[in-house]
Amino acid sequence: MSPSTNRLSIFVDGNNMFYAQQKNGWFFDPRRVLEHFTRPTDIKLVNAFWYTGLKDPQDQRGFRDALISLGYTVRTKILKEYYDDTSGRISQKANLDIEIVVDMFSTVDQYDQVILFSGDGDFERAIELLRAKNTHITVVSTEGMIARELRNATDRYIDLNDIRTHIEKSDN
């Protein structure tokens, strides 16, 4: 990689990744994620963002503080409840997609590469626009949770299970 293409930004769709990790039966360590993707010494991490929905303002306080101490910028939104007429179930959703896209485009001059942890197809158009600006896009998700449109729009797709040994949270 040439010296002018080594600036990296990481965007983690926390709620989407929570469900992906739950599906896989293991969880990743936010610190190990940063270490893994900056392991080539010529890679300069310029931003790392983590987006998550909260039940209330105190929800996940310790986890959010830990993320901030690792260098992540944490964006939150209070979860909203939605009633599904078909199933009769109430679901909660924070929907931070707009915040992710706004951060991607407001910081676009700072990076050459993006790693997006999400499987959400809503990001397809944003990814296409970033690629048109010669930004290299890697999407990290897992089978069964990666939208076909997103996988098609990205430069590179990495399944979480393929990097598990590098990013999995250990018990110690």
WOQUI-V526030 format. One record per backbone hydrogen bond with DSSP energy under -1.0 kcal/mol. NH is the residue of the N-H (numbers start at 1). CO is the residue of the C=O. Records with the same first field share a line. If there is no record, write none. Layout:
NH: CO, CO
This chain:
5: 2
8: 44
9: 113
10: 47
11: 115
12: 49
13: 117
14: 12, 51
17: 13
18: 14
19: 15
20: 16
21: 17
22: 18
23: 19
24: 20
25: 21
26: 21
29: 167
33: 29
34: 30
35: 31
36: 32
37: 33
43: 40
44: 6
46: 8
47: 8
49: 10
50: 73
51: 12
52: 75
54: 77
59: 56
61: 58
64: 60
65: 61
66: 62
67: 63
68: 64
69: 65
70: 66
71: 68
72: 67
73: 48
75: 50
77: 52
79: 54
80: 93
82: 91
84: 89
88: 84
91: 82
93: 80
100: 96
101: 97
102: 98
103: 99
104: 100
105: 101
106: 102
107: 103
110: 107
112: 7
113: 7
114: 136
115: 9
116: 138
117: 11
118: 116, 140
123: 120
124: 121
127: 123
128: 124
129: 125
130: 126
131: 127
132: 128
133: 130
134: 131
135: 130
136: 112
138: 114
139: 156
140: 116
141: 158
145: 142
147: 119
151: 147
152: 148
153: 149
154: 150
155: 137
156: 137
158: 139
160: 141
162: 159
163: 160
166: 163
167: 163
168: 164
169: 27
